[in-house]
Amino acid sequence: MASSHDALQRRQRITRSVTAALTLSLSLCLAAAPRAVAQDNKVTPQDSAAKAVSDSINAAAYAACTKLKAYTKQLAADSIKKLWDNKTLFKQIDNILQAKGPIIVLDTATAPDSVRTFARTAGASCKPGPTSQVLTQLVQKQMQAPRPILGIQMAPLTTRDTANGVTDGRGVKVQAVTPNYGAAAAGIVAGDVIIGVDDKPLADVLAFRDQAMTWKEGEVVTVEVAHKGGAREKVKITTKMSE
């Protein structure tokens, strides 16, 4: 019996030891789990520094790209003004706006050092070239610059516009006449069709604009007009600077 009793006591001691060990192990695991989770979610100083550097790089790239866009916009404005000064802007309008003519491309080889720095900082994702919308705004702004005009607003002529006896679609239709300018003084009215300028046949609106770019202030221009009903006459119109 003693032997059986001793054996029972030994089993009980072993059971208590194992139970205690398992309890301790489980307690340690439960205590460590929250610390592990907290450690995973914790933003370390190294992470904060990396984010600050990333934010700084992104901000610098954005600022550099903004400056590049301003630079290329100025290049575009200068090019458009040069075309205006050379009397060729009207010929190039469609090409510019449809990206078929002079395109403003950032040439870092000839750009100032500061611009090359901006290009490196901005990175390849930056598209600094002016958009069609920007180019349209620049062209419109340049065309608002004072220039010698007759004082008429024009529209393209089509083969359906035959009321004035013009059947070939050549010429420009007068949509409106500006008071206190030469055209009004010469008796031109809305609905008239201009079919010739300075004794030369007039093809269309672009041809009229091309010729208008050569006029000087106070110049007398001979205009052939087809009135409603078919009557035609040549009138002298003195140019005046637009306001």
C-alpha positions, 0 to 999 in steps of 0.5 A: 500500500505504501508503494501505491500511495507513494506512486499516487503522490508522485503522479500528483506532484508531476501533474501539479508541476506540469499544470503550473508550467503550462499556466505560466507559459500561457500567462507569458504568452498573453502578456506578450501578445499586446506588446507584440501588437503594439510593436507592430503598429508603432511608428518608429522614429525611422519610419517618421523620418522616411515619411518626412523625406518622402513628403519633402521629395514629393513637394519638391517635385510638385514645385519643380513641375509647376515652375517648369510649366510656367517656363514653357508657358512663357516660351509659348507666349514668346513664340506666339508673339513672334508670330504676331510680330512677323504677321504670320500668327493667323496662318499658324493658329490652326497648326498651333492649336492642333499641335501640327505646327510649332510645338513648345518642347522643353529642351534641357540642353539649351535651357538655363541651369535652374530649369535643368535643375527643375527638370531633374527634380520634377522627374519623368512624370512631369508633363510641362508642355502647355496644353491646347487649352493654355495655347488657346488662351495665349493665342486669344490674349495675343489677338486682343493686342491693339492692331489696325482694323476696319471695324467688322466682324466676319464669318466664313462664306458658304455656297448657300450664301447666295443672296448677294449674288456670290455663288462660288463661296469665295469671300467673307460675310460681314456679321457686324460692324463696329461703330466709329470705325472705317467700315461703318463710315464707308457704309458697310452693313451686316449681311454684306459680303467682302469679295475683294481687298486692294483689287485682289479677289478674296478667298476666305476669312484666313486670307482676309486675316493674313492681309489684315496683318500687313496693314498700318494705322491710318492706311486706306484699304480698297474693299470690294463689297457685294450688297444684298440684292447683288449690287457691288461697289468698291469703297475706301476704308481707313484703318484704325487701331483696335481698342 
